[in-house]
Amino acid sequence: MSTATQSETSAGETGAQQDVVIDAKIDELHYGKFKAVRDVHIPFTRNSITAFIGPSGCGKSSALRCLNRMNDLVRGFRLSGHVHFRGTDIYDPKVDPVAVRRHIGMVFQQPNPFAMSIYNNVAFGLRLNGFRGNMGEHVERALRHAALWDEVKDKLRASGLSLSGGQQQRLCIARAVATEPEVLLMDEPCSALDPIATLKIEELMRHLKESYTIAIVTHNLQQAKRVADKTGFLYVDTSEGGRTGYLVEYGHTDQLFTDPREEFTKQYIHGDVG
Ligand SMILES: Nc1ncnc2c1ncn2[C@@H]1O[C@H](COP(=O)(O)OP(=O)(O)OP(=O)(O)O)[C@@H](O)[C@H]1O
């Protein structure tokens, strides 16, 4: 990322603006000719959890994947708008997407540990980044951060694939935080987990937000209520004959669930539309 641009921006920012780690303004997101998302403008504030909710196909994952250029890998993807990370547009041609993903890590729906030891799963990204410090300490710290250390400290050489689903997801979180990103994107991180493992990940998220800025996609409204400070509700616009997701409402989670401004939000959270 361009440090010159960042420091210039910081100098001119007010306190509130400095709290915005990512300012995402998705005017239009296309896959080929298909306009999948429009008009999503969300600021992601430091040390907070922001949830995307909405029915299937409204573009939650597409919007999330814009935040660290994961959609770049999709053929036909086009974005108009911007994603400012600490004041720099991550879509600026001068910005290296690999560097972006070092600062903005991602945890996926299906736990996807590598077929290697627990230790190496965590050390992998550090080695890739040319890390020269005390690897053992760093691996331990990441595993502690992911609330997994106590369960695996005696079997670090066992395969990551030998862990339970919930443990595998926490291993993936350890892998994501090992390289010390600033932001964590989580795309339905609990959808493959049982209720107990889900609650454990939610507890972990509340803990992680002390160190990271988190954005999460969830189908589970109760989960958004439990963990998110801010929530964006997306819905699908079919008025032009297509199916384009857009942001209906964004605000504090409590307000959005108890006193939504928009009728669509009210209907969705009461289960009247899906
Ligand atoms: N790689 C892709 N190529 C083409 N179209 C895509 C691609 N990924 C998603 N889409 C389309 O974009 C729209 C939004 O999909 P997206 O997965 O972002 O929605 P979502 O709200 O996350 O859905 P779900 O809750 O079902 O996961 C859908 O119509 C989907 O078919």
The ligand as an SDF file (V2000), in Angstrom:
LIG
                    3D

 31 33  0  0  0  0  0  0  0  0999 V2000
  -18.5550  -15.8600   -9.6740 N   0  0  0  0  0  0  0  0  0  0  0  0
  -19.7530  -15.4640  -10.0740 C   0  0  0  0  0  0  0  0  0  0  0  0
  -20.0450  -15.3660  -11.3840 N   0  0  0  0  0  0  0  0  0  0  0  0
  -21.2660  -14.9880  -11.8130 C   0  0  0  0  0  0  0  0  0  0  0  0
  -22.2740  -14.6380  -10.9790 N   0  0  0  0  0  0  0  0  0  0  0  0
  -22.0270  -14.7120   -9.6670 C   0  0  0  0  0  0  0  0  0  0  0  0
  -20.7750  -15.1210   -9.1490 C   0  0  0  0  0  0  0  0  0  0  0  0
  -20.8300  -15.0960   -7.7910 N   0  0  0  0  0  0  0  0  0  0  0  0
  -22.0890  -14.6990   -7.5030 C   0  0  0  0  0  0  0  0  0  0  0  0
  -22.7980  -14.4650   -8.6080 N   0  0  0  0  0  0  0  0  0  0  0  0
  -24.1910  -14.0080   -8.6780 C   0  0  0  0  0  0  0  0  0  0  0  0
  -24.2650  -12.7570   -8.0080 O   0  0  0  0  0  0  0  0  0  0  0  0
  -25.4530  -12.6890   -7.2410 C   0  0  0  0  0  0  0  0  0  0  0  0
  -25.0810  -12.4310   -5.7930 C   0  0  0  0  0  0  0  0  0  0  0  0
  -24.4260  -13.6030   -5.3050 O   0  0  0  0  0  0  0  0  0  0  0  0
  -23.7910  -13.6500   -3.8610 P   0  0  0  0  0  0  0  0  0  0  0  0
  -23.2100  -15.0160   -3.6650 O   0  0  0  0  0  0  0  0  0  0  0  0
  -22.9130  -12.4920   -3.6800 O   0  0  0  0  0  0  0  0  0  0  0  0
  -25.0900  -13.4650   -2.9590 O   0  0  0  0  0  0  0  0  0  0  0  0
  -25.3140  -13.8200   -1.4240 P   0  0  0  0  0  0  0  0  0  0  0  0
  -26.2620  -12.8140   -0.8970 O   0  0  0  0  0  0  0  0  0  0  0  0
  -24.0130  -13.9560   -0.7460 O   0  0  0  0  0  0  0  0  0  0  0  0
  -26.0210  -15.2330   -1.5710 O   0  0  0  0  0  0  0  0  0  0  0  0
  -26.0680  -16.4660   -0.5390 P   0  0  0  0  0  0  0  0  0  0  0  0
  -26.6510  -15.9270    0.7320 O   0  0  0  0  0  0  0  0  0  0  0  0
  -26.9610  -17.4550   -1.2150 O   0  0  0  0  0  0  0  0  0  0  0  0
  -24.6590  -16.9660   -0.3760 O   0  0  0  0  0  0  0  0  0  0  0  0
  -26.2000  -13.9910   -7.4500 C   0  0  0  0  0  0  0  0  0  0  0  0
  -27.1750  -13.7910   -8.4500 O   0  0  0  0  0  0  0  0  0  0  0  0
  -25.1220  -14.9500   -7.9240 C   0  0  0  0  0  0  0  0  0  0  0  0
  -25.6480  -15.9250   -8.7890 O   0  0  0  0  0  0  0  0  0  0  0  0
  1  2  1  0
  2  3  1  0
  2  7  2  0
  3  4  2  0
  4  5  1  0
  5  6  2  0
  6  7  1  0
  6 10  1  0
  7  8  1  0
  8  9  2  0
  9 10  1  0
 10 11  1  0
 11 12  1  0
 11 30  1  0
 12 13  1  0
 13 14  1  0
 13 28  1  0
 14 15  1  0
 15 16  1  0
 16 17  2  0
 16 18  1  0
 16 19  1  0
 19 20  1  0
 20 21  2  0
 20 22  1  0
 20 23  1  0
 23 24  1  0
 24 25  2  0
 24 26  1  0
 24 27  1  0
 28 29  1  0
 28 30  1  0
 30 31  1  0
M  END
$$$$
